[in-house]
Amino acid sequence: MANRLPPLNALRAFEASARQLSFTRAAEELFVTQAAISHQIKALEEHLGLKLFMRKNRSLLLTEEGQSYYLDIKDIFNSLHDATEKLLARGAKGSITVSLQPSFAIQWLVPRLQAFNLRHSDIDVRIKAVDQPDNSLTEDVDIAIYYGRGRWPNLHADKLHTEYLIPVCSPLLLNGKKPLDSVNDLTQHTLLHDTSRRDWKRWFKQVGVKGVNVNHGPIFSHSAMVLQAAIHGQGIALANSVLAKPDIDSGRLTCPFNDVLISKNSFYIVCRENQLDIGKIAAFRDWVLDTVEEEKDSMDSGQIMS
């Protein structure tokens, strides 16, 4: 009996054409050409051995057989639609695994996560704080927050914040034995580095200060470590404005200078292109983007350092 079933594409073309009573509108709905619809209808009629449509006064009409067939399969297509909606609704529940760098998890996501839990109590979030993998999501990850330029193959990426790199230090350093009145005074202080020394080199080049040796000072693998070192008075860090903001707001860190460096990289929320509309993934992505939008004004570099 299975061999008697017509091709699904032909059935879709017939259902849309019968409902619209127009090959043109059916083609627009299914994103194909009118010729493709006509070809599918002809193939279906040949498969069934019946005429399904007829033309009268330049109008498209169903034959008696076509009308009877449409009434039967219409309910089937409605059931398929309902089943799909039900599946997507189920996809909005359960658990979701989020991968991101430890620093962003600690400084940004975790403090805000309760808001997501209140909005989506039926979704359990599993945080996987790891170093960023190369260009792809592992099979156990649903969605991630990556740091870079937003170009990862087969991944949909939405930019979160424009990243400002700002000098930060413990307030204790401002009142210490070594002055910190101008950028030239940085020659008397330890520079703290995040992953590499490139950012400080770019910052000094931008502010026009020469003669500072940036090849000294500890290098940390995670931004959260750099911030902790700065909080404990171990030196001055060039920090990501988004990650440093909680410590600046609390008074644990301060910005000794107003000079900022706009980074070429940013944080992005990413997921697989073919999973963009899955319920729980869409729910988490929308919440992150909504939260970023609500906080956008306070992310302005001038406000951060005020």
C-alpha positions as CSV (number, residue, x, y, z in Angstrom):
1,M,0.0,0.0,0.0
2,A,2.9,2.3,0.7
3,N,3.9,2.3,-3.0
4,R,0.5,3.8,-3.8
5,L,1.2,6.9,-1.9
6,P,2.0,9.9,-4.1
7,P,5.1,12.0,-3.5
8,L,4.8,14.4,-0.6
9,N,5.9,17.4,-2.7
10,A,3.1,16.7,-5.2
11,L,0.6,16.6,-2.3
12,R,1.9,19.9,-0.9
13,A,1.5,21.5,-4.3
14,F,-2.0,20.1,-4.6
15,E,-3.1,21.2,-1.1
16,A,-1.8,24.7,-1.6
17,S,-3.3,25.0,-5.1
18,A,-6.6,23.7,-4.0
19,R,-6.8,26.0,-0.9
20,Q,-5.7,29.0,-2.9
21,L,-7.4,28.0,-6.2
22,S,-4.4,29.4,-7.9
23,F,-1.1,27.9,-9.1
24,T,0.5,31.3,-8.9
25,R,-0.3,31.9,-5.2
26,A,0.6,28.3,-4.4
27,A,4.0,28.8,-6.0
28,E,4.5,32.0,-3.9
29,E,3.6,30.2,-0.7
30,L,5.9,27.3,-1.4
31,F,8.7,29.5,-2.8
32,V,8.8,27.7,-6.2
33,T,7.9,28.7,-9.7
34,Q,4.4,28.3,-11.2
35,A,5.8,25.9,-13.7
36,A,7.0,23.7,-10.8
37,I,3.5,23.7,-9.3
38,S,2.0,22.8,-12.7
39,H,4.5,20.0,-13.1
40,Q,3.8,18.6,-9.6
41,I,0.0,18.7,-10.2
42,K,0.4,16.9,-13.6
43,A,2.6,14.2,-11.9
44,L,0.0,13.7,-9.2
45,E,-2.9,13.4,-11.7
46,E,-0.9,10.8,-13.6
47,H,-0.1,9.0,-10.5
48,L,-3.8,8.9,-9.4
49,G,-5.2,8.5,-12.9
50,L,-7.7,11.3,-12.2
51,K,-8.2,14.9,-13.2
52,L,-8.0,17.2,-10.1
53,F,-8.4,20.6,-11.6
54,M,-10.2,22.2,-14.5
55,R,-10.2,25.7,-15.9
56,K,-13.4,27.7,-16.5
57,N,-13.6,31.3,-17.6
58,R,-9.9,31.7,-16.8
59,S,-10.5,30.5,-13.3
60,L,-9.0,27.4,-11.6
61,L,-11.6,25.1,-10.2
62,L,-11.5,21.7,-8.5
63,T,-13.1,18.7,-10.2
64,E,-15.5,16.6,-8.1
65,E,-12.7,14.1,-7.4
66,G,-10.3,17.0,-6.7
67,Q,-12.7,18.5,-4.2
68,S,-13.2,15.2,-2.4
69,Y,-9.5,14.6,-2.3
70,Y,-8.7,18.0,-1.0
71,L,-11.2,17.8,1.9
72,D,-9.6,14.5,3.0
73,I,-6.0,15.6,2.8
74,K,-6.7,19.1,4.3
75,D,-7.2,17.5,7.7
76,I,-4.0,15.5,7.3
77,F,-2.0,18.6,6.6
78,N,-3.6,20.4,9.5
79,S,-2.7,17.4,11.7
80,L,0.9,17.6,10.5
81,H,1.0,21.3,11.3
82,D,-0.4,20.7,14.8
83,A,2.1,17.9,15.4
84,T,5.0,20.2,14.4
85,E,3.8,23.0,16.7
86,K,3.5,20.5,19.5
87,L,7.0,19.2,18.9
88,L,8.4,22.8,18.9
89,A,6.5,23.5,22.1
90,R,8.2,20.5,23.7
91,G,11.5,21.8,22.4
92,A,11.0,24.9,24.6
93,K,11.1,22.7,27.7
94,G,13.8,20.5,29.3
95,S,17.4,21.4,29.6
96,I,19.8,23.5,27.6
97,T,23.6,23.4,27.7
98,V,25.3,26.8,27.3
99,S,29.1,26.9,26.6
100,L,31.1,30.1,27.3
101,Q,34.4,31.3,28.6
102,P,34.7,31.2,32.4
103,S,35.2,34.9,32.7
104,F,32.0,35.8,30.9
105,A,30.1,33.2,32.9
106,I,31.3,34.6,36.2
107,Q,31.2,38.3,35.4
108,W,28.1,38.5,33.2
109,L,25.9,35.4,32.8
110,V,25.7,33.9,36.3
111,P,24.6,37.1,38.1
112,R,21.7,37.5,35.6
113,L,20.7,33.9,35.2
114,Q,17.9,34.1,37.8
115,A,16.0,36.4,35.5
116,F,16.0,33.7,32.8
117,N,14.9,31.1,35.3
118,L,12.0,33.2,36.4
119,R,10.9,33.8,32.8
120,H,11.4,30.1,31.7
121,S,11.0,27.9,34.8
122,D,10.5,24.9,32.6
123,I,14.0,25.1,31.1
124,D,17.0,24.0,33.1
125,V,20.2,25.8,32.1
126,R,23.5,23.8,32.3
127,I,26.6,26.1,32.2
128,K,29.7,24.7,30.6
129,A,32.4,27.1,31.3
130,V,35.3,26.2,29.1
131,D,37.9,27.7,26.8
132,Q,36.3,28.5,23.4
133,P,36.6,25.6,20.9
134,D,37.7,26.2,17.3
135,N,34.8,27.3,15.0
136,S,32.2,24.7,16.0
137,L,29.9,23.6,18.7
138,T,30.5,20.3,20.3
139,E,27.6,17.8,20.2
140,D,26.7,18.3,23.9
141,V,26.3,22.1,23.5
142,D,23.1,23.8,22.4
143,I,24.2,27.4,22.3
144,A,27.3,29.3,23.2
145,I,28.8,32.7,23.8
146,Y,31.9,33.2,21.7
147,Y,34.5,35.9,21.6
148,G,35.8,37.0,18.2
149,R,34.7,38.8,15.0
150,G,31.4,37.0,14.5
151,R,32.5,34.7,11.6
152,W,32.1,31.0,12.4
153,P,31.1,28.5,9.6
154,N,27.6,27.1,9.9
155,L,26.9,29.1,13.0
156,H,24.4,31.9,13.5
157,A,26.0,34.7,15.5
158,D,24.5,37.8,17.1
159,K,26.8,40.5,18.5
160,L,26.2,41.4,22.1
161,H,28.3,44.4,23.1
162,T,30.9,46.6,21.5
163,E,33.9,45.9,23.6
164,Y,35.8,48.8,25.1
165,L,39.2,48.0,26.7
166,I,39.7,50.3,29.7
167,P,42.5,50.6,32.3
168,V,41.4,49.6,35.8
169,C,43.1,49.2,39.1
170,S,42.4,49.0,42.8
171,P,41.5,52.4,44.4
172,L,44.3,51.7,46.8
173,L,46.8,52.3,44.1
174,L,45.6,55.8,43.6
175,N,46.5,56.7,47.1
176,G,49.7,54.7,47.2
177,K,53.4,55.7,47.2
178,K,53.7,55.7,43.4
179,P,51.8,58.5,41.7
180,L,49.2,57.7,39.1
181,D,48.2,61.1,37.8
182,S,48.9,60.6,34.1
183,V,49.5,57.8,31.7
184,N,53.2,58.4,31.9
185,D,53.1,57.3,35.5
186,L,52.3,53.8,34.3
187,T,56.0,53.3,33.8
188,Q,56.2,52.9,37.6
189,H,53.5,50.3,37.9
190,T,53.0,46.6,37.0
191,L,50.9,46.0,33.9
192,L,48.6,43.0,34.1
193,H,48.0,41.1,30.8
194,D,45.0,39.1,29.5
195,T,46.2,36.2,27.3
196,S,48.8,38.4,25.5
197,R,50.6,41.8,25.6
198,R,49.1,43.1,22.4
199,D,46.2,45.1,23.9
200,W,48.5,47.2,26.1
201,K,50.8,47.8,23.1
202,R,47.8,49.1,21.1
203,W,46.5,51.2,24.0
204,F,49.8,53.0,24.5
205,K,50.1,53.6,20.8
206,Q,46.7,55.1,20.7
207,V,47.3,57.5,23.7
208,G,50.7,58.5,22.2
209,V,52.9,57.3,25.1
210,K,56.3,55.9,24.2
211,G,59.0,54.2,26.2
212,V,56.7,52.0,28.3
213,N,58.0,48.4,28.4
214,V,54.9,46.2,28.0
215,N,57.0,43.1,27.9
216,H,56.9,42.7,31.6
217,G,54.0,41.8,34.0
218,P,52.1,38.6,34.5
219,I,49.9,37.1,31.8
220,F,46.6,35.4,32.8
221,S,44.6,32.9,30.7
222,H,41.2,34.3,31.8
223,S,39.9,37.8,32.1
224,A,38.4,37.1,35.6
225,M,41.9,36.3,36.9
226,V,43.2,39.7,35.5
227,L,40.4,41.5,37.3
228,Q,41.1,39.7,40.6
229,A,44.8,40.5,40.4
230,A,43.8,44.2,39.8
231,I,41.4,44.1,42.7
232,H,44.1,42.9,45.0
233,G,46.4,45.8,44.0
234,Q,48.8,43.7,42.0
235,G,48.9,46.1,39.1
236,I,46.8,47.8,36.4
237,A,44.8,45.8,34.0
238,L,43.4,46.7,30.5
239,A,40.0,45.1,31.0
240,N,36.9,44.4,29.0
241,S,34.4,47.0,29.9
242,V,31.5,44.6,30.2
243,L,33.4,42.2,32.4
244,A,34.9,44.9,34.6
245,K,31.6,46.8,35.1
246,P,30.4,44.9,38.2
247,D,33.7,45.5,40.0
248,I,33.7,49.2,39.0
249,D,30.1,49.6,40.2
250,S,31.0,48.0,43.5
251,G,34.1,50.2,44.0
252,R,36.5,47.3,44.0
253,L,38.0,48.7,40.8
254,T,38.4,52.2,39.4
255,C,39.4,53.7,36.1
256,P,42.5,56.0,36.6
257,F,42.3,57.3,33.0
258,N,39.5,58.0,30.5
259,D,41.4,56.7,27.5
260,V,39.6,53.6,26.0
261,L,40.5,51.2,23.2
262,I,37.7,49.9,21.0
263,S,38.5,46.2,20.5
264,K,38.2,44.5,17.1
265,N,36.6,41.5,18.9
266,S,33.3,41.3,20.7
267,F,31.1,38.7,22.5
268,Y,28.6,36.9,20.3
269,I,25.8,34.5,21.1
270,V,26.0,31.6,18.6
271,C,24.0,28.5,17.7
272,R,23.7,26.2,14.8
273,E,21.9,27.7,11.8
274,N,19.5,24.8,11.5
275,Q,18.5,25.1,15.2
276,L,17.8,28.8,15.4
277,D,14.1,28.3,15.9
278,I,14.1,25.4,18.3
279,G,12.1,26.5,21.3
280,K,14.5,26.4,24.2
281,I,17.4,27.7,22.1
282,A,15.3,30.6,20.8
283,A,14.1,31.3,24.3
284,F,17.6,31.6,25.7
285,R,19.0,33.5,22.7
286,D,16.1,36.0,22.9
287,W,16.5,36.5,26.6
288,V,20.3,37.2,26.3
289,L,19.6,39.7,23.4
290,D,16.8,41.4,25.3
291,T,19.0,41.7,28.4
292,V,21.9,43.2,26.4
293,E,19.5,45.7,24.8
294,E,18.1,46.8,28.1
295,E,21.6,47.3,29.5
296,K,23.0,48.9,26.3
297,D,22.9,52.5,27.6
298,S,24.9,51.7,30.7
299,M,27.5,49.9,28.6
300,D,28.6,53.2,27.0
301,S,32.3,53.7,27.9
302,G,31.7,57.2,29.3
303,Q,29.1,55.9,31.8
304,I,31.2,53.0,32.8
305,M,34.1,55.1,33.9
306,S,32.0,57.9,35.5
